[in-house]
Structure formats: C-alpha cells, structure tokens
C-alpha cells in the first residue's frame, strides 16, 4: 500500500514534466508584433508583417479593384459600372488584428493546436466588401432610362375605313430597393474581386389594351376641319407634317395627350419648313409656322368629343381659319394643347389632309344620349380698331409697301350649348380669349440723290398720315421729278411744288392684300 502511494505520484510528475518544455517552447517562439507565417488575407500573404504593413498591403489590393468592371443586367438591357460607381469599400479592416492574434490567444492547448495547424496548411482570412447604398442608388437613377424598357401598349391602325389591332410588347422596370439589396448581398457574400455580371431585380410591365377594350373604338365622338388653301408652300408642308405625326395616336382612359410632345421639335430635320408666325405683335417667318392650325383643328374636334381640356391658349392675334375663341396656339413649351381621355374606352386620333383641307376625327366608344346634341358659338364682346404705323426704309423715294397687315383686337367668349330633344338645356362658357390689335405697317422709301425729296418724304412720314405719305412719295420720286422738269420751259425756273401728284399705287399690288394672318410662333 505505501509503495503504491509513492509510485502513483512519480508517474504523474513524469507526465507533467514531459509537457512543460513544449509549453515553454510555444511561449518563447515567435514575435508578438508580427503576423505568424502562412497566414493570408484574401490572396495576400501577410505572414511576418506588422499589422500596419498588412493593412497597407490589403488596402492597396482593395483599391486596385477600382479598375474592376461590373455589368448590371436588367433582362436584355445592361449598363457598365466601376467599383467607384457603386461605392465599393473594404468592410472588415479588423481582419488584420485577427491575423496578428492568430495562435497567440486562447489557452495553452488552443495556441499549440493553432501553431501546428499553420505548419500543415495556410490560414486564410476573407476580405469582405460592401457598397455605399446612396452612391449605388444614384448610379441606378442616372442610368435608369437605359435599364428600363417601356411597355408598348396595344394599338390601332385604321385602313380602308376599318380598325386593326396591333399587338403590344411587355416592358421592364428596375425595382431599385430590391436591386440595392441584391447588390449588397453579392458584394457581402459572392464577389471574389474579379469582373462580374450582376442581375438586378426587375418588374415586368404588361402592355395595356385588350382586344375587348380596343374593339369598342368604332364611333366618331368629335370631328372638325379647316382650310389652308391660301397658305404659302412652307406653311402647307408644316400643317401636313404635324398632322401626320398625330394621326394614329391611341389615348387610353385617364391618359393626357400633349400636342407639343408629339409634333416637336419644330426643326428642318423633323420635316418642318419656314412658315408665317406671330411674334410680339408682328408676323415673322419661323420654322414650323402653321402648326397652330393643326392644334386648333384638333381642339375643336376634342371639345365636340367632350374630352377634358387641361391646357389651351389663344393666339396673341386673331387667326383666319377658325372663329375667335376657337383656336389653340402652340408656342415653344409655354403654349400647348393638352386634353385627357375622360371616356371609358381608348380613343383614336385620326388626322389627314385632303387637298388643302385639314380634318380631325376622334373615334371612341359612344355612350352619350343620341337625343342630346352640342354646338359651339363664338361671341365677340369687345373690339379694338388697329392703328396705322408708317416707318422709313432705305428704299428709293416713291417706294411704299405694306409690310404687315392690320389685325383687329378682340375679346371673345366660346359658349357650349347643349340641347336635349331639340330644346336648349344649358349654355356654359368654355373660354374667354383676348386678342391684341396690331397695326398696319407701311414702309416708305427715303433714299434719293435729291436732298429736298428725302426731306419732303421724311416730313410726311413724321405726320403718320397715310394720304400725305403717298402724295409725297408720288410727287418726289425720280420719275415724277424728271417728268416735271421736262414739262417746264427751259428758260423758266422749275417749281416742283406746282407738280400735280401722281396717281397712288394700285392697291391690288400691295402686299397687304396677299398676306393672310398666320399662327403664333412654334
């Protein structure tokens, strides 16, 4: 018994003694200021480096990924993005501290095992990445038009008096919030630092227009026509061109139609030519001049279809092709015609020119009482007579030209009159339109080698009296002076004041008679 007691302690001491040198060896080996050998952060061997050296190497590696290219896919559409576009950053810089402490922390057995593991295989710490969601969101916003694809609604084509349905196409729309989460997940869990393709989250947008809906479009809801036979060639081209761009448009219930958005831009490249237009009370030549006749004709068809007019402006001066308050001007982006399809079915806008007559028909689903009829009446409530403005020109004395015809100023009201079974049941104001007057402008030549002639015509211009101006021009022109000189005896002084005035110019040759009022700007 006693011997046994002594033997057992001896055996325990021997086993303990065998472990002590190994433990001491682990503590003594290695430098606590550097990362143990055979440790990697990503693809970078950081063994033997200090924490600062390792952090610098990894940061350099991360920054090199700026040149990486990503393809962001939205079904068939895609855009290219760089790391900076998505705000990619190093998400776990604390991994350097983990590498430094590997095999140096924990209890005696844990440290020993970690050391032995390093002798067999490398320890790899992953580099984690993340994106800045604000940066990535801004990139998606900036490229959304390239990624999204609008659905093409089913439509209609009218041929030989019959409608044919055209099939629509589906569209796609990027779900930005879901796509940002998908990007974050990719960089958190999948990215290996190489070029990559990333699928964004999209919603499929189905086209509008079922066969049942489009088959309802068969009734004429409103029609109107105007003539442009007196227009110049360029203006006629503009009327036909703008009409063709509107023709065939389908407007779905609740949608708003904008004339300007469909016919713009008014450029030579878009098929327009120079035509007469109004600007600051005068008539000028402008590319697209004449398109207002198109919008005005469509306006009258739209109010007869009883569509909801959301934007309409009168011209600055009266036009000849519709009555006052029945026009609708187009001028840049600040005068436009817009209306909403407030019916229960799609509407089809048919516009065409036959000869020099412009037609618009609006087709849809007629639900109005057949015993109900509407009409429109233009009422002039005020009128302002135009002035005559006489200006000097550099043409020879005797030249008198009407360079702008007069426009009467008016204020007019458009009334909508509703009858049921032939009896008027309502009369409501549609709009009040004001048109400024513009003067008749006469340009008078003052150029002459005879200073007395120039002075006499200039004095007549100053009087702003048309009769006096025409008399002076007829008296003091070179031909009249020469005729007067020839009629006088050669030995008598010439008294031009005695010369009878020549007959005034034939009014039929005045440009005023050929000129027609045209529409406001473009």
Secondary structure, 3 states (H helix, E strand, C coil): CHHHHHHHHHHHHHHHHHHHHHHHHHHHCCCCCCCCCCEEECCEECCCCCHHHHHHHHHHHHHHHHHCEEEEEECCEEEEEEHHHHCCEECCCCHHHHHHHCCCCCCHHHHHHHHHHHHHCCEEECCCEECCHHHHHHHHHHCHHHHCECCECCEEEEECCEEEEECCECEEEECHHHHHHHHHHHHHHCCCCCCEEEECCEEEECCCCCHHHHCCCCEEEEEEEEECCCCCHHHHHHHHHHHHHHCCEEECCCCEEEHHHHHCCCCCCCCCCEEEEEECCEEEEEECCCHHHHHHHHHHHHHHCCCEEEECCCCCCCCCCCCCCCCCCCECCCECCEEECCCCCCEEEEEEEECCEEEEEEEECCCCCCCEEEEEEEEEEEEECCCEEEEEEEEECCCEEEEECCECEEEEEEEEEEEECCEEEEEEEEEEEEECCECEEEEEEEECCCHHHHHHHHHHHHHCCHHHHHHHHHHHCHHHHHHHHHHCCCCCCCCHHHCCCCCCCCHHHCHHHHCCCCEECC
